[in-house]
Amino acid sequence: MVSSNEIFTRRLSRYYASALLLIACLALASHLIQRAAGRNIEGMAEIINVSGRQRMLSQRIPSLVAQYELGNPQAKEDLKAAIAQFESEHLRLSRGDLADDSSPNDPHLIQDLYFSGLHPVDAEVRAFINDAKQAASLPANDPALPAISVRLFAEARAPLLDALDRVVAIRQQESDAKFHRLRALQIAILAVMFAALALEAQFIFRPMVRKILEFGGEILRLASTDSLTGVANRRGFLVRANNELVRSRRYSRSLSLLMIDADRFKRINDTYGHAGGDAALVALSHDLQRNLRPSDILGRMGGEEFAVLLPETDRAGAIILAERLRGSIESLQIEHAGRLIALTVSIGIAEVEPDCQTIEDAMHTADRLLYRAKVGGRNRTVSKESAEFAN
């Protein structure tokens, strides 16, 4: 027999799946409309850009003809190039070879503008191009050239510019109308989507999300926290530390790193057992936390090794803090099973360099200095300066 709980769960699952499907469809429709609007804007921008070049070329061509007429030989080559570009762009505009969504809703509108009516744009542009080509084909001293030059300047002053402006105005009008229709449709879809989301949030998401957040938060905490000491584990430390590295670079702030390792920890385990070793690690982590600032980041890297990231701290400040930590840990009285456990640490100190790519790079440097502290007799701190001085 199916319980009422199972019936409710199945019904909730069906509602949830249906709501998700509806939201997905609406989101897809909104995305497609947004893309269409974007392409429409891009197409219009391309048309305006091309038309702007046409306006510029319509003024440049008569100027080049005048320069050629005055005896500038380079002007002829520039003139031919300008005519070719002007003619090519005209073909693109008249044939509608630009972005798909730049085409008007009524494709005959542009065709009529270019090829019909009292002042078809194509005829005016063709007349201008023909005059320009004729000018480019004549010698500079040809007596027919001045008359062509005057005609080109006359055509470029008003008729041609007016024709090009009419093209842009009609394209703009059509594009705006299409954009407003797409915008209205998208707003309607978004309104339906928000209404569906509101209902879903109230009756489905709210109880579900509450439980998911509870479990997710606990999982994240467990994944980034060391279970024995309660401080960040290696993963949690690196995530927070690399974020701090990004911040320090952005604001050009000092950043230092300490690598801390308990001395002769195997002897503690052998003498007091693993329970005693665990008690020592817990006491060590608590003492570190007690002596660190709230902004400092402490993490257990594994075994008896800890790392501390010190924001807003240069190497000199890190050395002072490291010595304070070392002295505090040395004076600890760790009680376990009626016995006292003595504990010391060795510390490697590294200032995180500006060109450091990750915190792991700085940790390698601090680890080498930590090794020097171990070799040098343990229960000591070693920084780059002290290691160089020792050498």
C-alpha positions in Angstrom: 0.0 0.0 0.0 1.4 3.4 -1.0 1.6 5.8 1.9 0.3 9.4 1.8 3.9 10.5 2.2 5.0 8.7 -1.0 1.9 10.1 -2.9 2.9 13.6 -1.8 6.5 13.0 -2.8 5.5 11.8 -6.2 3.1 14.6 -6.7 5.8 17.1 -5.6 8.3 15.5 -8.0 5.8 15.8 -10.9 5.1 19.5 -10.0 8.8 20.1 -9.8 9.6 18.5 -13.1 6.7 20.3 -14.8 7.7 23.7 -13.4 11.3 23.1 -14.4 10.2 22.2 -17.9 8.1 25.4 -18.1 10.9 27.5 -16.8 13.4 25.9 -19.2 11.1 26.6 -22.2 10.5 30.2 -21.2 14.2 30.7 -20.5 15.0 29.3 -24.0 12.4 31.5 -25.6 13.8 34.5 -23.8 17.3 33.6 -24.8 16.4 33.2 -28.5 14.5 36.5 -28.5 17.5 38.2 -26.8 19.8 36.7 -29.5 17.5 37.9 -32.2 17.4 41.4 -30.7 21.2 41.3 -30.4 21.6 40.3 -34.1 19.1 43.0 -35.0 21.2 45.6 -33.2 24.4 44.3 -34.7 23.0 44.3 -38.1 21.8 47.9 -37.7 25.2 48.9 -36.4 26.8 47.3 -39.4 24.5 49.2 -41.8 25.2 52.5 -40.0 28.9 51.8 -40.1 28.8 50.9 -43.9 26.6 53.9 -44.6 28.9 56.1 -42.7 31.8 54.9 -44.8 29.7 55.6 -47.9 29.1 59.2 -46.8 32.8 59.6 -46.1 33.8 58.1 -49.5 31.3 60.2 -51.3 33.2 63.3 -50.1 36.6 61.7 -50.5 36.2 60.8 -54.1 35.6 64.3 -55.4 38.5 65.5 -53.3 40.8 62.9 -54.8 39.6 63.9 -58.3 40.5 67.5 -57.6 44.0 66.4 -56.3 44.5 64.3 -59.4 43.5 67.2 -61.6 46.1 69.4 -59.8 48.8 66.9 -60.7 49.1 64.6 -57.7 49.9 61.2 -59.3 49.3 59.2 -56.1 45.7 60.6 -56.0 44.8 58.4 -59.0 45.6 55.2 -57.2 43.8 56.3 -54.1 40.8 57.4 -56.2 40.5 53.9 -57.9 40.7 52.2 -54.5 38.0 54.6 -53.1 35.7 54.0 -56.1 36.1 50.2 -55.8 35.3 50.3 -52.0 32.3 52.7 -52.6 30.9 50.5 -55.3 31.4 47.3 -53.3 29.7 48.7 -50.2 26.8 50.0 -52.4 26.3 46.5 -53.7 26.2 45.0 -50.2 23.6 47.6 -49.1 21.4 47.3 -52.1 21.5 43.4 -52.2 21.0 43.1 -48.4 24.3 41.2 -48.0 24.7 42.4 -44.4 23.7 40.7 -41.2 20.5 38.6 -41.5 18.5 40.5 -38.9 19.4 43.9 -40.4 16.9 43.1 -43.2 13.7 45.0 -42.9 10.4 43.4 -42.2 9.2 44.4 -45.7 12.0 43.3 -48.1 10.4 45.3 -50.9 10.8 48.5 -49.0 14.5 48.8 -49.5 14.3 47.5 -53.1 11.8 50.2 -53.8 14.1 52.8 -52.2 17.0 51.7 -54.2 15.5 50.9 -57.6 12.0 52.7 -57.8 10.4 56.0 -57.0 11.2 59.5 -58.2 14.8 59.4 -56.9 16.0 55.8 -56.8 19.2 55.6 -54.7 20.8 53.1 -57.0 20.5 55.4 -60.0 22.1 58.3 -58.1 24.9 56.2 -56.7 25.5 54.6 -60.2 25.7 58.1 -61.8 28.2 59.2 -59.2 30.3 56.0 -59.6 30.3 56.3 -63.4 31.5 59.9 -63.2 34.2 59.0 -60.8 35.4 56.0 -62.9 35.4 58.3 -66.0 37.5 60.8 -64.1 39.9 58.1 -63.0 40.3 56.9 -66.6 41.3 60.3 -68.0 44.7 61.9 -68.0 45.3 64.6 -65.5 45.5 67.3 -68.2 42.3 66.1 -70.1 40.1 69.1 -70.7 37.0 67.1 -69.8 38.2 66.4 -66.3 37.3 69.8 -64.7 33.7 69.5 -65.8 33.5 65.9 -64.3 35.1 67.2 -61.1 32.5 70.0 -60.8 29.7 67.5 -61.4 31.1 65.1 -58.8 31.3 67.9 -56.2 27.7 68.9 -57.0 26.4 65.3 -56.7 28.3 64.8 -53.4 27.0 68.0 -51.8 23.3 67.1 -51.6 21.7 64.4 -53.8 24.0 61.6 -52.8 24.1 62.4 -49.1 20.3 62.7 -49.1 20.0 59.3 -50.7 22.3 57.6 -48.3 20.5 59.3 -45.4 17.2 58.0 -46.6 18.6 54.4 -46.6 19.8 54.7 -43.0 16.6 56.4 -41.8 14.4 53.6 -43.3 16.7 50.9 -42.0 16.7 52.5 -38.6 12.9 52.8 -38.5 12.4 49.2 -39.5 15.1 48.0 -37.0 13.5 50.0 -34.1 10.1 48.6 -34.9 11.4 45.1 -34.9 13.4 45.6 -31.7 10.4 47.0 -29.8 8.3 44.0 -30.8 11.0 41.6 -29.7 11.3 43.6 -26.4 7.6 43.5 -25.7 7.5 39.7 -26.4 10.5 39.2 -24.1 8.9 41.2 -21.3 5.7 39.1 -21.6 7.7 35.9 -21.4 9.7 37.2 -18.4 6.5 38.1 -16.7 5.1 34.6 -17.1 8.5 33.2 -16.0 8.5 35.3 -12.8 5.0 34.3 -12.0 5.9 30.6 -12.4 9.0 31.1 -10.3 7.0 32.8 -7.6 4.6 29.9 -7.4 7.3 27.3 -7.6 9.3 29.1 -4.9 6.4 29.1 -2.6 5.2 25.6 -2.9 8.2 23.6 -4.1 11.5 25.3 -3.8 11.1 26.7 -0.4 10.9 23.5 1.6 13.3 21.7 -0.8 16.0 24.4 -0.8 15.9 24.7 3.0 17.0 21.1 3.3 19.5 21.3 0.5 21.1 24.3 2.0 21.4 22.6 5.4 23.0 19.5 3.9 25.1 21.4 1.4 26.5 23.7 4.1 27.4 20.8 6.3 29.1 19.0 3.4 31.1 22.1 2.4 32.1 22.6 6.0 33.3 19.0 6.3 35.1 19.1 3.0 37.1 22.2 4.0 37.7 21.6 7.7 40.1 19.3 9.4 38.0 16.9 11.6 40.6 16.7 14.4 41.6 20.3 15.0 38.6 22.1 13.6 40.8 24.5 11.5 40.8 24.6 7.7 42.2 21.5 5.9 44.6 21.8 3.0 41.7 22.3 0.5 39.9 24.9 2.6 43.2 26.7 3.3 44.2 26.9 -0.3 40.8 28.3 -1.5 40.8 31.1 1.1 44.6 31.8 0.7 44.4 32.1 -3.1 41.5 34.5 -2.7 43.6 36.6 -0.4 46.5 36.4 -2.8 44.2 38.0 -5.5 43.2 40.7 -3.1 46.7 41.5 -2.1 47.8 41.8 -5.7 44.9 44.1 -6.5 45.6 46.5 -3.7 49.4 46.0 -3.6 49.4 44.8 0.0 52.0 42.8 1.8 51.4 39.1 2.3 53.4 36.5 4.2 53.2 32.8 4.8 54.4 30.6 7.7 54.9 26.8 7.4 54.9 25.3 10.9 55.9 21.7 11.7 55.8 20.0 15.2 59.3 18.8 16.1 60.0 15.1 16.7 56.3 14.3 16.5 56.9 10.6 15.9 58.5 10.4 19.3 55.3 12.0 20.9 53.2 9.3 19.1 55.5 6.6 20.2 55.7 7.8 23.8 52.1 8.9 24.4 50.2 6.9 21.7 48.2 8.3 18.9 45.6 9.7 21.3 48.4 11.7 22.9 49.6 12.9 19.5 46.0 14.0 18.6 45.8 15.9 21.9 49.1 17.6 21.1 47.8 18.6 17.6 44.6 20.0 19.1 46.5 22.0 21.7 48.9 23.2 19.0 46.0 24.4 16.7 44.2 26.1 19.6 47.3 27.9 20.6 47.9 29.1 17.1 44.4 30.4 16.8 44.7 32.2 20.1 47.7 34.1 18.9 46.6 34.9 15.4 44.4 37.8 14.2 40.9 37.2 12.9 42.1 38.0 9.4 44.9 35.4 9.4 44.2 32.1 7.7 45.3 28.9 9.5 45.2 25.5 8.0 46.4 22.0 8.7 48.3 20.7 5.7 48.5 17.1 6.9 50.1 15.2 9.7 51.7 17.7 12.1 52.3 20.4 9.5 50.3 23.7 9.6 50.3 26.8 7.4 49.4 30.4 8.3 48.7 33.1 5.8 49.3 36.6 7.1 47.5 39.4 5.2 48.8 43.0 5.4 52.1 41.6 6.8 55.6 42.0 5.4 58.5 39.7 6.2 59.6 41.6 9.2 56.2 41.4 10.8 56.0 37.8 9.9 59.3 37.1 11.7 58.0 38.8 14.9 54.7 36.8 14.8 56.5 33.5 14.1 58.8 34.0 17.1 55.8 34.8 19.3 54.0 31.6 18.1 57.1 29.5 18.6 57.7 30.8 22.1 54.0 30.4 23.1 54.0 26.7 21.8 57.2 26.0 23.6 55.6 27.1 26.9 52.5 24.9 26.4 51.6 22.4 29.1 49.6 19.7 27.3 47.9 17.3 29.7 47.0 13.8 28.5 46.2 10.8 30.6 47.8 12.4 33.7 51.0 13.2 31.9 52.4 16.4 30.4 53.4 16.6 26.8 56.1 19.1 25.8 56.0 20.4 22.2 58.1 22.6 20.1 57.8 23.7 16.5 60.0 24.8 13.6 58.8 27.5 11.3 59.7 28.6 7.8 58.8 32.2 6.9 58.3 33.5 3.4 56.9 36.8 2.1 54.7 36.1 -0.9 56.3 37.7 -3.9 54.1 39.9 -6.3 54.9 37.5 -9.2 53.8 34.4 -7.2 51.3 32.6 -9.3 49.6 30.5 -6.5 49.9 30.0 -2.8 51.5 26.6 -3.5 54.5 28.5 -5.0 55.0 30.4 -1.7 54.5 27.2 0.3 57.3 25.6 -1.5 59.6 28.5 -0.5 58.5 28.4 3.1 58.9 24.6 3.1 62.5 24.9 2.1 63.1 27.4 4.9 61.3 25.1 7.3 63.7 22.3 6.3 66.6 24.7 7.2 65.0 25.2 10.6 64.8 21.4 11.1 68.5 20.9 10.0 69.6 23.9 12.2 68.4 22.2 15.4 64.6 22.6 15.4 62.5 24.8 17.7 63.5 27.9 15.6 62.2 30.2 12.9 64.0 30.6 9.6 63.4 33.3 7.0 65.1 34.1 3.8 67.4 36.7 5.4 68.4 34.4 8.3 69.1 31.5 5.8 71.3 33.8 3.7 73.1 35.1 6.8 73.8 31.5 7.9 75.3 30.8 4.5 
